[in-house]
Amino acid sequence: MGKVRDTYLLEGGNGEKTSSQPPLAVLVTTDRLSAFDRRIAAIPFKGQVLNETSAWWMRNTSHIVPNALLATPDPCVSVMKKCRVFPVEFVVRGFMTGSTDTSLWTHYSRGERDYCGNSFPDGMTKNQRLAKNVVTPTTKAEDHDEPISSAEIVSRGLMTQQQWDETAEAALKLFEFGQARASERGLLLVDTKYEFGIDEENGVITLIDEIHTPDSSRYWIGGSYEQRLSEGKEPESIDKEFIRLWFRERCDPYKDKSLPEAPRELRSELSRRYVSLFEKITGETFKPVDPKVPARERMRGNVQRCLEEIRKKV
């Protein structure tokens, strides 16, 4: 069980080791909200929004890099081809911002000018646009991600140089595509993270996790950005940064054993923002699942039918 998703691994399309269908991963996206390397709240409709937003992006970016998505049999579930995962998260940034321990602004404000193999000039301010988009990778860990440079990734054997070069290029292209789409919808895609792996059937580098969701990405309202920056105000956000800041102001979310409970109105506001982002990006109307149908029963039935369809294709 992950912080946000519950993952179920199947040996093949029908769950049997003898199946000719490649191993599959069934990902259930929950309403759990993660930040500071821990779960911090539950947000209404969050799982559905993330799953459907990511699926939309995957359908629209497969021309840039292949992805592992095979089907979305349920609003909260994706069936993915299981790949060999790179133990690295590809964080791509277009702005000098952030509030977590691995954020660019946190390190820059401490006086650091070299970060994850990238150099930044003196005199930059929080939320300022970078001269160019950069990749600032981190290690993947259960407890705490750590910033790392591409040179360290290769020297430690986490990826080959060729794998790094190809994947970093794909990450930047995905981000540029995402920024262009966001701009068309009046938004700024500020930063995001991608996860990649190797499709062991063909050896191709493949996108394996959520893409450009409000959980994995930071979005700002484009129309008010310049004015608020000039006034020293925080940008209008449409992601979870405001709830991260709420926790930051009331506790040490990395060290405190227990955290205060986020108020209902705060969680409802984040839900509203997530739904708004889905509709802005996709141009579709969000249709929440019927709360009268038990979620476990609904997902179990939908996934079973999906796997049966996959089995017929073997």
Residue pairs with C-beta under 8 A, 6 or more apart in sequence:
1 7
3 32
3 34
3 37
3 38
3 39
4 29
4 30
4 32
4 33
4 34
4 39
4 50
4 215
5 27
5 28
5 29
5 30
6 27
6 28
6 30
7 25
7 26
7 27
7 28
8 25
8 26
8 27
8 28
9 23
9 24
9 25
9 26
9 82
10 23
10 24
10 25
10 26
10 82
10 307
11 17
11 19
11 23
12 18
12 19
12 20
12 21
12 22
12 23
12 24
13 19
13 21
13 22
13 24
13 307
13 310
13 311
13 313
13 314
14 21
14 307
14 310
14 311
14 314
15 307
19 311
19 314
20 314
21 310
21 311
21 313
21 314
22 81
22 82
22 200
22 201
23 81
23 82
24 70
24 79
24 80
24 81
24 82
24 307
24 310
25 68
25 79
25 80
25 81
25 82
26 77
26 78
26 79
26 80
26 303
27 77
27 78
27 79
27 80
28 47
28 76
28 77
28 299
29 46
29 47
29 48
29 50
29 51
29 76
29 77
29 78
29 210
30 46
30 47
30 76
31 42
31 43
31 44
31 45
31 46
31 47
32 39
32 41
32 42
32 46
33 39
33 40
33 41
33 42
33 43
33 46
33 215
33 240
33 243
33 270
34 40
34 215
35 100
35 240
35 243
35 244
35 247
35 253
36 100
36 101
36 244
36 247
36 253
36 254
37 143
37 144
37 145
37 254
38 253
38 259
40 243
40 247
40 253
40 259
40 262
41 243
41 261
41 262
41 267
42 267
43 267
43 270
43 271
43 274
44 267
44 268
44 271
45 271
45 274
45 275
45 286
45 288
46 215
46 270
46 271
46 274
47 76
48 75
48 76
48 288
48 289
49 213
49 214
49 274
49 275
49 277
49 278
49 286
50 210
50 213
50 214
50 215
50 274
51 72
51 75
51 76
51 77
51 78
52 72
52 75
52 278
52 282
52 286
53 210
53 212
53 213
53 214
53 277
53 278
53 281
53 282
54 78
54 210
54 211
54 212
54 213
55 69
55 72
55 78
56 281
56 282
56 284
57 178
57 211
57 212
57 213
57 281
58 67
58 69
58 207
58 211
59 69
60 181
61 67
61 174
61 177
61 178
61 207
61 211
64 170
64 173
64 174
64 177
65 170
65 173
65 174
65 196
65 205
65 206
65 207
66 199
66 204
66 205
66 206
66 207
67 206
67 207
67 208
67 211
68 80
68 81
68 82
68 83
68 197
68 199
68 206
68 207
68 208
69 78
69 79
69 80
70 79
70 80
70 81
70 310
71 78
71 79
71 306
71 309
71 310
72 78
72 79
73 79
73 302
73 303
73 305
73 306
74 298
74 299
74 302
74 303
75 289
76 289
76 295
76 299
77 299
77 302
77 303
79 303
79 306
79 307
79 310
80 208
81 199
81 206
83 197
83 198
83 199
83 200
83 206
83 208
84 197
84 198
84 200
85 140
85 195
85 196
85 197
85 208
86 158
86 159
86 163
86 167
86 195
86 196
86 197
86 198
87 139
87 140
87 158
88 137
88 138
88 139
88 140
88 148
88 153
88 158
88 159
89 137
89 138
89 139
89 140
89 145
89 193
89 194
89 195
90 135
90 137
90 167
90 168
90 171
90 193
90 194
90 195
90 196
91 102
91 135
91 136
91 137
91 138
91 191
91 192
91 193
92 133
92 134
92 135
92 136
92 171
92 172
92 174
92 175
92 191
92 192
92 193
92 194
93 104
93 130
93 133
93 134
93 136
93 190
93 191
94 129
94 130
94 133
94 175
94 179
94 188
94 189
94 190
94 191
95 127
95 128
95 129
95 130
95 188
95 190
95 191
96 104
96 105
96 108
96 120
96 124
96 125
96 126
96 127
96 128
96 129
96 130
97 103
97 104
97 105
97 126
97 127
97 190
97 191
97 218
98 104
98 105
98 106
98 191
98 218
99 105
99 106
99 241
99 244
99 245
99 248
100 106
100 244
101 144
101 254
102 138
102 145
102 146
102 147
104 115
104 120
104 136
104 191
105 126
105 127
107 115
107 147
108 115
108 120
108 124
109 126
113 119
113 120
113 121
113 122
114 120
115 136
115 147
116 134
116 135
116 136
116 137
116 138
116 147
116 148
116 149
116 150
117 149
117 150
117 151
118 134
118 135
118 136
120 130
125 229
127 229
127 234
127 235
128 229
133 172
133 175
133 176
133 179
135 150
135 168
135 171
135 172
136 147
137 147
137 148
137 149
137 150
137 153
138 145
138 146
138 147
138 148
138 193
139 145
139 146
139 148
139 158
140 195
150 164
150 168
153 159
153 164
154 160
154 161
154 164
159 167
163 205
166 205
167 196
167 205
170 196
170 205
170 207
171 194
171 196
174 194
174 207
174 211
174 212
175 189
175 192
178 189
178 192
178 211
178 212
178 217
179 188
179 189
181 189
181 281
182 188
182 189
182 219
182 222
182 281
183 222
185 280
185 281
186 221
186 222
186 223
186 280
187 219
187 220
187 221
187 222
187 238
187 277
187 280
187 281
188 219
188 220
188 221
188 222
188 225
188 235
189 212
189 217
189 218
189 219
190 217
190 218
190 219
190 220
191 217
191 218
192 211
192 212
192 216
192 217
192 218
193 216
193 217
194 207
194 209
194 211
194 216
195 207
195 208
195 209
196 205
196 206
196 207
196 208
197 205
197 206
197 208
198 204
198 205
198 206
199 205
199 206
209 216
210 216
212 281
214 238
214 239
214 240
214 273
214 274
214 277
215 239
215 240
217 239
218 237
218 239
218 241
219 237
219 238
219 239
219 277
220 235
220 236
220 237
220 238
221 235
221 236
221 237
221 238
224 235
224 236
225 235
225 236
228 234
228 235
228 236
229 235
237 273
238 273
238 276
238 277
238 280
239 273
239 277
240 270
242 269
242 270
243 262
243 266
243 267
243 270
244 253
246 262
246 266
247 253
247 259
247 260
247 262
250 260
251 259
251 260
253 259
275 286
278 284
278 286
279 285
279 286
289 295
289 298
